[in-house]
């Protein structure tokens, strides 16, 4: 690991919110919308994640990524949220680029980075998993801030890391602070990784804070937590922060009452149905909905185009139960 002069805030179990990056009419960063949305989520206890998949990291320049981190840090501090950490997407197309992005993120105020596998040479990387392991070992050694491994085959050229590969990185890279799993069989991987941590106490002894196992979909947060997980990095809290944080509170309630168990099941069902509808729509659907809800810009960066109204209204219909629940809980 690179010698670090940065005092990073500890990452803890919780709800991590992957923020969209909003743009104005001429495709420039819309800081006004970004600030409103960031504070809406962070003031409810969520940890912001910027420049990730939903943040259109691949559509941002190097300077824009770092500018966003500085803006988030300043906004949080001004709001009295100095203790809230920032996670930034720092994945590049090469080891050198990723380390460079991690160093710039650290300078800008990020407390941890999140790294998806490079997609361009996915076929070549898939021929030898040692390349994947070495990639994460190298970037963890070169990064001045802790890194999370992000397994998301849909955005990584189909590359799907097995629990054995992830465990190998955990054992060889003490600066790896956690994983985010947005993949098929994620709960089975969680079970195997939890067992590896239990069987090898040195995995956590060699880290500044305990290794985090984060789910990429709030749809299965209840079983995820029951199997030893530590939280979620899900897009759904962007639409329903109150309902999402209430589910998190209930899942962490010791000896819940029958009424609380019933509420947990209801919340999980509504959030799960919304998640199933949201995943295929991706950033275009998310921005359409947030535009309708809050007036933020609906356009992603080109070549992506805004969702057409017919598709957008179909998505809003799929979110109807979630938005009604969120409105009800917000009034209480």
C-alpha positions in Angstrom: 0.0 0.0 0.0 1.2 3.5 -0.8 2.2 5.6 2.1 -0.8 7.8 2.9 -0.9 11.3 4.5 -4.7 11.3 4.3 -6.8 10.8 7.4 -9.8 8.9 6.0 -13.2 8.5 7.7 -14.0 4.9 8.5 -16.6 3.2 6.3 -19.3 1.5 8.4 -22.2 -0.8 7.7 -25.1 1.1 6.2 -26.9 2.4 3.2 -24.6 3.8 0.5 -26.3 5.9 -2.1 -24.9 5.9 -5.7 -25.5 9.5 -6.9 -26.4 10.3 -10.5 -24.4 13.1 -12.0 -26.8 15.8 -13.2 -26.2 17.9 -16.3 -27.7 21.1 -17.6 -29.1 21.9 -21.1 -25.6 22.1 -22.6 -24.4 18.9 -20.9 -22.3 20.7 -18.3 -22.3 19.6 -14.6 -25.4 20.9 -12.8 -24.1 21.5 -9.3 -27.4 23.0 -8.1 -29.4 19.8 -8.6 -26.4 17.7 -7.4 -26.4 19.7 -4.1 -30.1 19.3 -3.5 -30.1 15.6 -4.1 -26.9 15.0 -2.1 -28.3 16.7 1.0 -31.6 15.0 0.6 -29.9 11.6 1.0 -26.9 12.5 3.3 -29.0 14.2 5.9 -31.0 11.0 6.2 -27.8 9.0 7.1 -26.7 7.7 3.7 -23.1 7.6 2.5 -22.7 9.3 -0.9 -21.0 7.3 -3.7 -20.0 9.5 -6.7 -18.7 8.7 -10.2 -20.0 5.2 -10.2 -22.1 3.3 -12.7 -25.2 5.5 -12.0 -22.9 8.5 -11.8 -21.9 8.1 -15.4 -18.2 7.8 -14.5 -17.2 6.9 -18.0 -18.8 10.1 -19.2 -16.8 12.3 -16.9 -13.4 13.8 -17.4 -10.6 13.4 -14.9 -11.1 17.0 -13.8 -14.8 16.6 -13.5 -14.5 13.5 -11.2 -12.2 15.4 -8.8 -14.3 18.5 -8.9 -17.4 16.5 -7.9 -15.5 15.1 -4.9 -14.4 18.5 -3.8 -17.9 19.8 -4.2 -19.4 16.9 -2.2 -16.9 17.4 0.6 -17.6 21.1 0.8 -21.3 20.6 0.7 -21.3 18.0 3.5 -19.0 20.1 5.7 -21.2 23.2 5.3 -24.2 21.1 6.3 -22.5 19.9 9.5 -21.9 16.5 8.1 -18.1 16.5 8.5 -18.1 12.9 9.7 -19.9 11.5 6.6 -17.4 9.7 4.4 -17.3 9.9 0.6 -16.8 6.9 -1.7 -15.7 7.7 -5.2 -15.6 5.5 -8.3 -11.9 5.4 -9.4 -11.9 2.6 -11.9 -9.9 3.2 -15.1 -9.0 1.2 -18.1 -5.5 0.3 -16.8 -3.7 -0.2 -13.5 -1.8 3.1 -14.0 -5.0 5.1 -14.7 -6.9 3.6 -11.8 -4.0 4.4 -9.4 -3.9 8.0 -10.8 -7.7 8.4 -10.3 -7.4 7.0 -6.7 -4.6 9.5 -5.9 -6.6 12.4 -7.3 -9.7 11.3 -5.5 -7.8 11.2 -2.2 -6.4 14.7 -2.8 -10.0 15.9 -3.5 -11.4 14.5 -0.3 -12.6 11.0 -1.0 -12.3 8.5 1.9 -12.4 5.4 -0.2 -12.5 4.4 -3.8 -14.7 1.8 -5.6 -13.2 -0.1 -8.6 -15.0 -2.1 -11.3 -13.0 -4.3 -13.6 -11.8 -2.7 -16.9 -14.1 -3.8 -19.6 -12.2 -3.1 -22.8 -10.0 -6.2 -22.7 -12.5 -8.3 -20.8 -11.9 -11.3 -23.1 -8.2 -11.3 -22.4 -8.6 -10.7 -18.7 -11.0 -13.7 -18.5 -8.4 -16.1 -19.9 -6.3 -15.9 -16.7 -7.9 -14.9 -13.3 -4.4 -14.2 -11.9 -4.5 -11.0 -14.0 -7.7 -9.9 -12.2 -6.2 -10.7 -8.8 -3.0 -8.9 -9.6 -4.9 -5.9 -10.9 -6.6 -5.4 -7.5 -3.4 -6.1 -5.6 -1.5 -3.5 -7.6 -4.1 -0.8 -7.4 -4.6 -1.4 -3.6 -0.8 -1.0 -3.2 -0.7 2.2 -5.2 -3.8 3.8 -3.7 -3.5 6.2 -0.7 -7.1 5.5 0.3 -8.8 2.1 0.9 -10.6 0.6 -2.1 -13.7 -1.5 -2.6 -13.9 -4.2 -5.2 -17.0 -3.8 -7.4 -18.2 -6.9 -9.1 -20.8 -5.9 -11.8 -20.6 -8.1 -14.8 -23.2 -6.1 -16.8 -20.8 -3.1 -16.9 -17.6 -5.0 -17.0 -17.8 -6.8 -20.3 -19.4 -9.8 -18.6 -16.6 -10.4 -16.2 -18.0 -12.0 -13.1 -15.5 -12.6 -10.2 -15.9 -15.7 -8.2 -15.8 -15.8 -4.4 -12.4 -17.6 -4.7 -11.0 -14.7 -6.8 -12.4 -12.1 -4.4 -11.0 -14.1 -1.4 -7.6 -14.2 -3.0 -7.6 -10.4 -3.4 -8.8 -10.0 0.2 -5.9 -12.1 1.5 -3.2 -10.3 -0.6 -4.4 -6.7 -0.5 -4.9 -5.3 3.0 -5.9 -1.9 1.5 -9.0 -3.6 0.1 -11.7 -2.5 2.5 -14.7 -4.2 1.1 -16.7 -5.5 -1.9 -19.9 -4.5 -3.6 -21.6 -7.4 -5.3 -24.1 -6.7 -8.1 -24.1 -10.1 -9.7 -26.0 -13.4 -10.0 -25.4 -15.6 -7.0 -24.4 -12.7 -4.8 -25.8 -14.2 -1.6 -24.0 -17.5 -2.2 -20.8 -15.5 -2.6 -21.6 -13.6 0.5 -21.9 -16.8 2.5 -18.5 -18.1 1.2 -16.8 -14.7 1.9 -18.3 -14.5 5.4 -17.0 -18.0 6.1 -13.5 -17.0 4.9 -13.4 -14.0 7.2 -14.6 -16.1 10.1 -12.0 -18.8 9.4 -9.2 -16.2 8.9 -9.2 -13.6 11.6 -6.1 -12.0 10.1 -8.2 -10.7 7.2 -9.7 -8.1 9.6 -6.7 -7.8 11.9 -4.6 -6.4 8.9 -7.2 -3.7 8.1 -7.8 -0.3 9.7 -11.5 -1.2 10.0 -13.5 -4.4 9.4 -14.0 -5.6 5.8 -17.4 -4.6 4.4 -19.6 -6.9 2.4 -22.1 -4.7 0.5 -25.0 -5.7 -1.7 -25.6 -4.0 -5.0 -29.4 -4.4 -4.9 -31.7 -3.5 -2.1 -34.1 -6.1 -3.5 -32.5 -8.8 -1.3 -31.3 -6.7 1.6 -33.2 -8.8 4.2 -31.5 -12.1 3.3 -28.3 -10.3 2.7 -28.2 -9.0 6.3 -29.3 -12.4 7.6 -26.3 -14.0 5.9 -23.8 -11.7 7.4 -23.8 -8.7 5.0 -23.1 -5.1 6.1 -25.4 -3.0 3.9 -26.3 -2.0 0.4 -25.2 0.3 -2.4 -28.4 0.6 -4.3 -30.0 3.0 -6.7 -33.5 2.7 -5.1 -32.7 5.0 -2.1 -32.4 7.8 -4.7 -36.2 7.6 -5.1 -37.2 6.5 -1.5 -34.6 7.6 1.1 -37.1 7.5 4.0 -38.4 4.0 3.2 -34.9 2.7 2.5 -33.5 4.0 5.8 -36.5 2.7 7.7 -35.8 -0.8 6.3 -32.2 -0.5 7.4 -33.3 0.6 10.9 -35.7 -2.4 11.2 -33.1 -4.9 10.0 -30.7 -3.7 12.7 -33.3 -3.8 15.5 -32.5 -6.3 18.2 -35.5 -8.6 19.0 -38.0 -6.9 16.7 -41.7 -7.0 17.7 -44.3 -8.8 15.5 -45.4 -5.4 14.2 -41.8 -4.5 13.3 -41.3 -7.8 11.5 -44.5 -7.2 9.5 -43.3 -3.7 8.6 -40.0 -5.1 7.5 -41.6 -7.6 5.2 -43.9 -4.9 3.7 -41.0 -2.5 3.1 -38.8 -5.2 1.6 -41.5 -6.3 -0.8 -42.2 -2.8 -2.1 -38.5 -1.9 -2.4 -37.8 -5.2 -4.1 -40.5 -4.7 -6.7 -39.2 -1.2 -7.5 -35.6 -2.6 -7.8 -36.6 -5.2 -10.3 -38.2 -2.5 -12.4 -35.4 0.0 -12.1 -32.4 -2.2 -12.9 -33.2 -2.7 -16.6 -33.8 1.0 -17.1 -30.5 2.1 -15.6 -29.5 5.7 -15.5 -32.0 6.9 -18.1 -34.9 5.6 -16.1 -33.5 7.0 -12.9 -33.0 10.5 -14.3 -36.5 10.5 -15.9 -38.1 9.6 -12.5 -36.0 12.1 -10.5 -36.9 14.8 -13.0 -40.6 14.1 -12.5 -40.1 14.0 -8.7 -37.7 16.9 -8.1 -37.2 18.8 -11.3 -33.5 17.7 -11.8 -32.2 17.4 -15.4 -33.4 14.3 -17.1 -30.6 14.0 -19.7 -27.7 11.7 -19.3 -24.6 12.5 -21.3 -24.5 11.6 -24.9 -24.5 9.1 -26.6 -27.2 8.2 -24.1 -30.4 10.1 -24.7 -33.3 10.9 -22.3 -35.9 8.2 -21.9 -38.9 8.8 -24.1 -42.1 9.8 -22.4 -43.9 6.5 -23.1 -41.1 4.5 -21.5 -40.7 6.9 -18.7 -44.4 6.9 -17.8 -44.3 3.1 -17.8 -41.4 3.2 -15.4 -43.2 5.7 -13.1 -46.2 3.3 -13.0 -43.8 0.6 -11.9 -42.6 2.9 -9.1 -46.2 3.8 -8.0 -46.3 1.7 -4.9 -42.9 2.8 -3.8 -43.5 6.5 -4.3 -46.9 6.3 -2.5 -45.2 4.5 0.4 -42.4 7.1 0.5 -44.9 10.0 0.5 -46.9 8.4 3.3 -43.8 7.8 5.4 -42.5 11.4 4.7 -45.8 12.9 6.0 -45.6 10.9 9.3 
